[in-house]
Structure formats: C-alpha cells, structure tokens
Amino acid sequence: MVTISVNGMPPKTQPVDRKYFEEDVRAFEKEHPKIKIDAREGQMDPKTFSAKLAGGQLEDVYYVYFTDPAGLIQRRQGADITKYTKDLPRIKDIKPEYLKVFSGPDGGLYGLPNGQYSLGLVYNRDLFKKAGLDPDKPPTTWDEVRKAAKKITALGEGTVGYADYSKNNQGGWHFTSWVYSMGGDIAAQDGDGKWKAAFDSKAGRDALQMLHDMRWTDNSMGTRQLLQIDDVQKMMGSGKLGMYMAGPDNIPTIVKQFERKYSEFGVAAMPGKATLGGGNGFMFNPKASPEKIRAGIEWVLWKYLNPDRTEFEDKRASGNDVPIGLPLDRLLNGLAEDKQERAHQKYANVPQKNYKPFTERNDLLDQKVEPPNAQQIYTVLDGVMQAVLTKKDADLDQLLKDASKKVDTILATVK
C-alpha cells in the first residue's frame, strides 16, 4: 500500500465540485486497492512553495499553472517522470504541445497537463445579425474585426463594437495576446539564454495602431475606458457589446450572471497568426519515492486525462446545470479525443455549432504561453494599453520604447 498526498481538491465553498472530487477519490481507490489518496485543498502558491518543499510539507502531487513548470524545472523543484511514463501508451494520447509545457531543456518530462484554454473572440450573434454580419462567419483578421466593430457601433443606442481591458494587469495580459496574434513576442531569449523584451517591434506597433484606430478614428470602442473583465462581461451581458477578447469559459459567466441565453453568443478563434493559451497541470515532488511518483501519475491520468470516464463525467455534470460542450480542455488527440468528443456531443446542453468558428481555426494557430514574470510585465503593459485608449495623441513608438526598458529590468531577474 502506498499513500500519496495530492492537492487541487475544491474547497467546501464549491460543494458540487467538492462532492465530485470526493466521489472520484473513492472510485479511484476502489479500482486501485494498493493506492490511498490523501486529498488536500489548495494549489501552487509561489510565496510558500520553496518553504513547503524544504520543510517536507509539499504534496507528492501538486497543482501548477502553465507559467510555473519552466522555473520549477530549472530550480530542480519537480521530479523527472520520464522513466515512469515512457512505457505508458496513454501519454501518447496527450497533445504534444501541452506535454512540451512540462518538458525541461534536457528533454525530460516533469509533469502532466489537466486543463487548458485559448483566448479568442466572444461575440454577440444577435448584434451581428442586426448589423448585417453573418454570425456563422465571424472575423478571422483584425482588419475584419475593425470593419465589423464599425458596423455594430453604427447600430447606435450606446452599442459598442469592440471592448478591451486596460487595468489590474488584464490590459497587459490582453496586449500580450494582441502582439502574439500579430506575429510577435513579448519576451525572447538571446544566445546566452537571457530574456529581453521583444514587443518594441512591428507586431507591437501594429497592435497599438489597430487599437488606436478603432478607439479614436472609428469610435467603435466606446468612450468609457480603464475596463477590466467584469466591466466588459457586464457590457456583453447587457446586449450592448459586439465583441471582446476572451476564452470560451466566459460564456457561462455571462449567461448565468446576466440571465442571457447560450444561443445569443458565439466564440471565434483569435484573429491573426497566434493566440495566448494557458492552463494548468500537476507536477511531482522531487523528494517523493518512485512508488509515490508512479501512483501519482496513475491518479492524474485516471482522473484528468481519461477518455473512458468522459461520458460518466458529462452525464453526472449535466444534471447539475453545468454547461457541457464548450470548447475547453481539449488536451487529448487521436482516438482519445474522438471518444471525448462523442460524449460531449451526446450530453451537450449548449449550442456547439456557435463555437465552430473557434474549434475549426484554433488548432491552426500557434499557441503561446505567458512570458516569464508575467504579472510584473503586465503591470507595465497596462500603462501602454491605458495610454492608447485614453490619449488621442499617444506616441506609440515612445510607449513601446519606454515600456521595453522597464520590462528588460523585470526580465533581468528571471532565473
């Protein structure tokens, strides 16, 4: 018998999710009588992580965001699981781009994903129809976004064509995705492995110019600025916003908080060449024994990457007003992906056809993750977004130059 401690258990404030998690622990232990799960709440906290590891308090299997593994691997704070997974055929069911997030510079595998998202465009299908636009063919380029935003704004009565964030680090987060979509980067490593700012570039300038043109030339972004996610969701929930940059997971929030219908909204892939993707997964305590690591891998594969359980999970969730069929957490490929998709279609309670513009194009885009020290960088880039959206005479070149210097200082601390 081996006992493994795992975190990621939902708190009691999420009773349905907590109940499902506890049911899954019991089902796993029944199928694996030699493994016992010591389930704990909580996720990876950078402020306490090193102290927990040094003090022997870190769980054997611990939850991380996609931005965490690179640093953890570099500091040798995650176990190399390559030798434990090389003969597991289920590993090949996972899309390589998500395994890459957990791969080290030595080629080793240090973790497994369990969730992902990609930013795209959430849009109001009814406003598209009223503006003479085809809601089944949303924009695929930023030029098309600009044209659509002008038509939607022309509907009048306070309607805004496109909105974007610019505070609480959310502006920097979105500017990052803008730059990615234009073919650029926020940060890049030089030949010595040192990180430098990379957005003072054509892509960065094109992104700012497009935002400036929509805001000040077309007046299609409204006059109210300094927005954050809840402001924009409220605009979309009021039926007065045409489009904004977001992942598919925003739709249930808008539907539930503002008593809308799923049929009103669509989601498209990010215009341009690339998008910002994120997600989460699990890594393994480097001090854990081989038996614990093997048991931990089995737990993660069984609970989070298991197409044989998808139909059971969808049926269970569909009875609790949980949306089934949104284009989220598409981690598997091949036959495993097909099996999951069949289950999602069987129990779908949202209009999956409204998400085709996302599912058909998103896989064609380059999926990029956040830069190192992302939140510090986003604080700087918030200022860039704020300047473009609140100052008509903003000097775009100077904004990029000044922000680039500040971000270089932040990146100099990356280890």
C-alpha positions in Angstrom: 0.0 0.0 0.0 1.3 3.5 -0.9 -0.4 6.7 0.2 0.1 9.9 -1.9 -0.8 13.4 -0.9 -2.4 15.4 -3.7 -3.7 19.0 -3.8 -6.3 20.5 -6.1 -9.3 19.4 -4.1 -12.1 22.1 -4.5 -12.9 24.0 -1.3 -16.2 23.5 0.6 -17.5 26.7 -0.9 -17.8 24.8 -4.2 -20.0 21.9 -2.8 -20.8 20.2 -6.2 -17.2 20.2 -7.4 -16.0 19.0 -3.9 -18.6 16.2 -3.9 -17.5 15.0 -7.4 -13.8 15.1 -6.3 -14.5 13.0 -3.2 -16.6 10.5 -5.3 -13.6 10.2 -7.7 -11.2 9.6 -4.9 -13.3 6.7 -3.6 -13.8 5.3 -7.1 -10.0 5.5 -7.8 -9.1 3.8 -4.5 -11.7 1.0 -5.3 -10.0 0.4 -8.7 -6.5 0.8 -7.3 -6.7 -1.0 -3.9 -2.9 -0.6 -3.3 -3.1 3.3 -3.6 -4.6 5.6 -1.0 -5.3 9.3 -1.7 -4.6 11.9 0.9 -6.5 14.8 -0.8 -5.9 18.4 0.2 -7.3 21.7 -0.8 -5.1 24.4 -2.4 -2.9 25.0 -5.4 0.7 26.0 -6.0 1.5 29.2 -4.1 4.8 30.7 -5.3 5.2 32.6 -1.9 5.2 29.4 0.2 6.3 26.8 -2.3 10.0 26.7 -1.5 9.5 26.7 2.2 7.0 23.8 1.9 9.4 21.8 -0.2 12.3 22.4 2.1 10.2 21.6 5.2 8.8 18.4 3.7 5.3 19.9 3.6 4.8 19.8 -0.2 2.3 17.4 -1.5 3.6 14.4 -3.6 1.4 15.6 -6.5 1.0 19.4 -6.7 -1.1 21.7 -9.0 0.7 24.3 -11.1 -0.2 26.8 -13.9 1.5 26.6 -17.3 3.6 29.6 -16.3 5.2 27.6 -13.4 7.0 24.5 -14.8 9.9 26.2 -16.6 11.1 27.9 -13.3 10.4 24.8 -11.2 12.3 22.6 -13.5 15.3 25.0 -13.6 15.4 25.1 -9.8 15.0 21.3 -9.7 11.8 21.5 -7.7 9.9 19.0 -9.8 10.7 15.3 -10.3 11.7 14.0 -13.7 9.0 11.5 -14.6 10.3 10.4 -18.0 11.3 6.9 -16.9 7.9 6.3 -15.3 5.9 7.4 -18.3 8.0 6.1 -21.3 6.1 2.8 -21.4 2.6 4.3 -20.8 0.7 4.3 -24.1 -1.8 6.8 -22.6 0.9 9.5 -22.6 0.8 9.4 -26.4 -2.9 10.4 -26.2 -1.9 13.9 -24.9 -1.3 16.6 -27.4 2.5 17.2 -27.7 2.1 21.0 -27.3 0.8 20.5 -23.8 3.5 18.0 -22.8 6.0 20.5 -24.1 4.9 22.9 -21.3 6.2 20.3 -18.8 9.4 19.4 -20.7 12.8 20.5 -19.5 15.8 21.7 -21.5 17.2 18.2 -21.0 14.2 16.8 -22.9 12.8 15.2 -19.7 9.1 15.2 -18.8 8.3 16.8 -15.4 4.5 16.9 -15.3 1.2 16.4 -16.9 -1.5 18.9 -18.0 -5.1 18.7 -16.8 -6.7 21.8 -18.2 -6.2 24.4 -21.0 -7.8 27.4 -22.6 -7.0 29.6 -25.6 -8.1 33.2 -26.0 -10.4 34.0 -28.9 -13.3 36.4 -29.6 -16.6 36.1 -27.8 -19.3 37.9 -29.7 -23.0 38.7 -29.7 -24.7 36.8 -32.5 -27.8 38.9 -32.4 -25.9 42.1 -32.8 -24.0 40.6 -35.8 -27.4 39.8 -37.5 -28.7 43.3 -36.8 -25.5 44.8 -38.3 -25.9 42.8 -41.4 -23.0 40.5 -40.5 -23.0 36.7 -40.7 -22.8 35.3 -37.1 -21.5 32.0 -38.6 -18.6 33.7 -40.2 -17.0 36.0 -37.6 -13.8 37.9 -38.3 -10.6 36.0 -38.8 -8.3 39.0 -39.1 -8.0 42.3 -37.1 -9.0 44.2 -40.3 -12.2 42.3 -40.3 -12.7 42.9 -36.6 -12.3 46.6 -37.2 -14.9 46.6 -40.1 -17.4 44.5 -38.0 -16.9 46.8 -35.0 -17.7 49.9 -37.1 -21.0 48.3 -38.4 -22.0 47.2 -34.9 -21.3 50.6 -33.4 -23.4 52.2 -36.2 -26.5 50.4 -34.7 -26.4 53.3 -32.2 -28.2 53.5 -28.8 -24.9 53.0 -26.9 -23.8 49.9 -28.8 -20.1 49.3 -28.7 -18.4 47.3 -31.4 -15.3 46.1 -29.6 -14.1 46.5 -26.0 -10.8 45.7 -24.3 -9.2 45.7 -20.8 -6.6 48.1 -19.6 -6.2 47.8 -15.8 -5.4 45.3 -13.0 -2.8 43.6 -15.2 -5.6 42.5 -17.5 -4.6 45.1 -20.1 -1.1 43.7 -20.2 -2.4 40.2 -20.5 -4.5 41.2 -23.5 -1.8 43.3 -25.1 0.4 40.2 -24.9 -2.2 38.2 -26.9 -2.6 41.1 -29.4 1.2 41.0 -30.0 1.2 37.2 -30.4 -1.7 37.4 -32.9 0.2 39.9 -34.9 3.2 37.5 -35.1 5.4 39.0 -32.4 6.6 38.1 -28.9 6.6 39.9 -25.6 9.9 38.4 -24.4 12.7 36.4 -26.1 15.9 34.7 -25.0 19.2 35.8 -26.5 22.1 33.5 -27.4 23.2 33.4 -23.7 19.7 32.4 -22.5 19.0 35.8 -21.1 15.5 37.2 -21.5 14.9 40.5 -23.2 11.7 42.5 -24.1 10.7 41.8 -27.7 7.5 43.8 -28.2 9.1 47.1 -29.4 8.6 45.6 -32.9 6.3 45.8 -36.0 3.9 43.4 -34.3 3.7 45.6 -31.1 3.3 48.8 -33.2 0.6 47.2 -35.4 -1.3 46.1 -32.3 -1.2 49.6 -30.8 -2.1 51.2 -34.1 -5.2 49.0 -34.6 -6.4 49.8 -31.0 -5.8 53.5 -31.6 -7.6 53.5 -34.9 -10.7 51.7 -33.5 -10.7 53.9 -30.4 -10.1 57.3 -32.0 -10.7 57.1 -35.8 -13.7 54.7 -35.8 -15.0 55.5 -32.3 -16.0 51.8 -32.2 -14.6 51.1 -28.7 -16.9 53.4 -26.8 -15.8 56.4 -24.6 -15.6 54.5 -21.3 -12.2 53.1 -20.8 -10.0 51.6 -18.0 -12.1 48.5 -18.1 -11.4 45.1 -16.6 -13.0 41.7 -17.1 -16.2 42.2 -15.1 -16.9 45.6 -16.8 -16.7 44.0 -20.2 -18.7 40.9 -19.2 -21.4 43.3 -17.9 -21.4 45.2 -21.3 -21.8 41.8 -23.1 -24.5 40.8 -20.7 -26.4 44.0 -21.3 -26.6 43.2 -25.0 -24.7 46.4 -25.9 -21.3 44.9 -26.9 -20.4 43.2 -30.1 -17.1 41.6 -29.4 -14.3 41.2 -26.9 -11.2 39.1 -26.5 -11.9 36.1 -24.2 -11.8 32.4 -23.8 -15.0 30.2 -24.2 -15.2 29.9 -20.4 -16.5 33.5 -20.3 -19.9 32.5 -21.9 -21.3 30.6 -18.9 -20.4 33.5 -16.7 -22.3 36.0 -18.9 -25.3 33.6 -19.3 -25.6 32.9 -15.6 -24.9 36.4 -14.2 -27.0 38.4 -16.6 -29.7 35.8 -17.3 -29.0 35.5 -21.0 -29.3 32.5 -23.3 -26.4 30.4 -24.7 -27.9 30.8 -28.2 -27.1 34.6 -28.1 -23.3 34.1 -28.1 -20.6 32.7 -30.3 -16.9 32.3 -29.9 -14.3 32.6 -32.7 -10.6 31.8 -32.8 -8.2 34.6 -32.2 -7.7 36.7 -35.4 -4.3 36.5 -36.9 -1.5 34.0 -36.5 -1.2 33.0 -32.9 -3.0 33.2 -29.6 -2.3 33.2 -25.9 -3.0 29.9 -24.3 -2.9 28.9 -20.7 -3.7 26.1 -18.5 -2.8 24.0 -15.5 -1.5 20.6 -14.6 0.4 18.6 -12.0 4.0 18.1 -11.1 5.6 15.7 -8.7 7.6 16.3 -5.5 11.3 15.6 -6.3 11.6 14.1 -2.8 8.8 11.6 -3.4 9.7 7.9 -3.7 9.4 6.1 -7.1 6.4 4.3 -5.8 4.6 7.5 -4.9 5.5 9.1 -8.2 4.2 6.1 -10.1 1.0 6.2 -8.1 0.7 10.0 -8.6 1.0 9.6 -12.4 -1.7 6.9 -12.3 -4.0 9.3 -10.3 -3.5 12.2 -12.7 -4.1 10.0 -15.8 -7.1 8.3 -14.3 -8.9 11.5 -13.0 -7.9 14.2 -15.5 -6.8 12.5 -18.8 -9.2 9.6 -19.0 -11.5 9.4 -22.1 -13.1 6.3 -20.7 -14.6 8.4 -17.9 -15.7 11.4 -20.0 -19.3 10.0 -20.7 -19.8 9.3 -17.0 -18.5 12.8 -16.0 -20.6 14.6 -18.7 -23.8 12.7 -17.6 -23.1 13.4 -13.9 -22.5 17.1 -14.6 -25.4 17.6 -17.0 -27.8 17.0 -14.1 -26.4 20.0 -12.2 -26.8 22.8 -14.7 -23.1 22.5 -15.7 -22.6 23.5 -19.4 -21.4 20.5 -21.5 -19.9 21.0 -24.9 -17.9 24.2 -24.6 -14.6 24.1 -26.5 -12.4 23.8 -23.4 -9.8 21.4 -22.0 -9.0 19.8 -25.4 -5.9 18.0 -24.2 -6.1 14.7 -26.0 -5.7 13.8 -29.6 -6.5 10.9 -31.9 -9.0 8.2 -30.8 -9.0 9.5 -27.3 -10.1 12.9 -28.5 -12.8 11.3 -30.7 -14.1 9.4 -27.7 -14.3 12.5 -25.6 -16.0 14.5 -28.4 -18.7 11.8 -28.9 -19.5 12.0 -25.1 -19.6 15.8 -25.2 -21.9 15.7 -28.2 -24.2 13.2 -26.5 -24.7 15.3 -23.4 -24.2 18.8 -24.9 -26.6 21.4 -23.4 -25.1 24.4 -25.2 -25.2 25.2 -29.0 -22.0 23.7 -30.1 -22.5 25.0 -33.7 -21.9 28.5 -32.3 -18.4 27.5 -31.4 -17.4 26.1 -34.8 -15.5 29.3 -35.7 -13.4 28.6 -32.7 -12.9 24.9 -33.0 -12.2 24.9 -36.7 -9.5 27.6 -36.6 -7.9 27.5 -33.1 -5.8 24.4 -33.8 -4.3 26.1 -36.8 -3.0 28.9 -34.6 0.4 28.9 -32.8 -0.5 28.5 -29.1 1.9 30.6 -27.0 2.2 30.8 -23.2 2.7 33.8 -21.0 6.1 35.3 -20.7 8.3 34.8 -17.5 7.4 37.2 -14.6 4.2 37.7 -16.5 2.3 39.6 -13.8 5.1 42.2 -13.3 5.3 42.6 -17.1 1.5 43.0 -17.3 1.6 45.9 -14.8 3.9 47.8 -17.2 1.9 46.9 -20.3 -1.4 48.0 -18.6 0.1 51.5 -18.9 0.6 51.1 -22.6 -3.0 50.0 -23.1 -4.3 52.8 -20.9 -2.3 55.4 -22.8 -3.5 54.2 -26.3 -7.2 54.1 -25.2 -7.3 57.4 -23.2 -4.9 59.7 -25.1 -5.7 60.5 -28.7 -2.2 61.9 -29.2 -0.4 59.0 -27.6 3.1 58.5 -29.1 3.0 54.8 -29.9 6.7 54.4 -30.6 7.7 56.1 -27.4 5.2 54.0 -25.4 6.8 50.8 -26.7 10.3 52.1 -26.2 9.7 53.2 -22.6 7.8 50.0 -21.7 10.5 47.9 -23.3 13.2 49.4 -21.0 11.1 48.7 -17.9 10.3 45.1 -19.0 14.1 44.5 -19.6 14.7 45.3 -15.9 12.0 42.8 -14.9 13.3 40.1 -17.2 16.8 40.6 -15.8 15.6 38.9 -12.6 14.5 35.7 -14.3 16.4 32.7 -13.1 
